[in-house]
Amino acid sequence: MTTLNETIKVTANHSQRTFTIRTYHNGRFFAKYRTCKMSKEEFNSDLYNTQNDWKNYLRTSFDYYKV
């Protein structure tokens, strides 16, 4: 059995108040997502999200789309 090493890299777009989320499996690019435009408060709060926070966001939220 092999273990899947998942990494998430997030880039913030301050002018649009969106995030670009890139997922990697075992070091290889897997998928790219973009969040919908957020309120200033939500955007500023999400600037401090951890990888686990973003994984949870992708699992539970519907406020993003695949790019």
SULBELHU-V579685 format. One record per pair of residues at least 12 apart in sequence whose ideal C-beta (glycine too) atoms are under 8 Angstrom apart, sorted by the first residue. I is the first residue (numbers start at 1). J is the second residue. D is the distance in whole Angstrom. If there is no record, write none. Layout:
BEGIN
i: {I & I}
j: {J & J}
d: {D & D}
END
This chain:
BEGIN
i: {4 & 4 & 5 & 5 & 5 & 6 & 6 & 6 & 6 & 7 & 7 & 7 & 7 & 8 & 8 & 8 & 8 & 8 & 8 & 8 & 9 & 9 & 9 & 10 & 10 & 10 & 12 & 12 & 14 & 16 & 17 & 17 & 17 & 17 & 17 & 18 & 18 & 18 & 18 & 18 & 19 & 19 & 19 & 20 & 20 & 20 & 20 & 21 & 21 & 21 & 21 & 21 & 21 & 21 & 23 & 31 & 32 & 32 & 33 & 33 & 33 & 33 & 33 & 34 & 34 & 34 & 35 & 35 & 36 & 36 & 36 & 38}
j: {25 & 26 & 25 & 26 & 27 & 23 & 24 & 25 & 55 & 23 & 24 & 27 & 51 & 21 & 22 & 23 & 24 & 51 & 54 & 55 & 21 & 22 & 24 & 22 & 49 & 54 & 43 & 47 & 43 & 37 & 37 & 38 & 39 & 40 & 43 & 34 & 35 & 36 & 37 & 38 & 34 & 35 & 46 & 32 & 33 & 34 & 67 & 33 & 34 & 35 & 54 & 57 & 58 & 64 & 58 & 66 & 66 & 67 & 58 & 64 & 65 & 66 & 67 & 64 & 65 & 67 & 63 & 64 & 63 & 64 & 65 & 63}
d: {6 & 7 & 7 & 5 & 7 & 7 & 7 & 6 & 8 & 7 & 4 & 7 & 7 & 6 & 7 & 6 & 8 & 5 & 5 & 6 & 8 & 5 & 7 & 8 & 7 & 6 & 8 & 6 & 8 & 6 & 5 & 5 & 8 & 7 & 4 & 6 & 5 & 7 & 6 & 7 & 7 & 5 & 7 & 7 & 7 & 5 & 7 & 4 & 7 & 7 & 6 & 8 & 7 & 7 & 8 & 6 & 7 & 5 & 7 & 5 & 7 & 6 & 6 & 6 & 6 & 5 & 6 & 5 & 5 & 7 & 8 & 8}
END
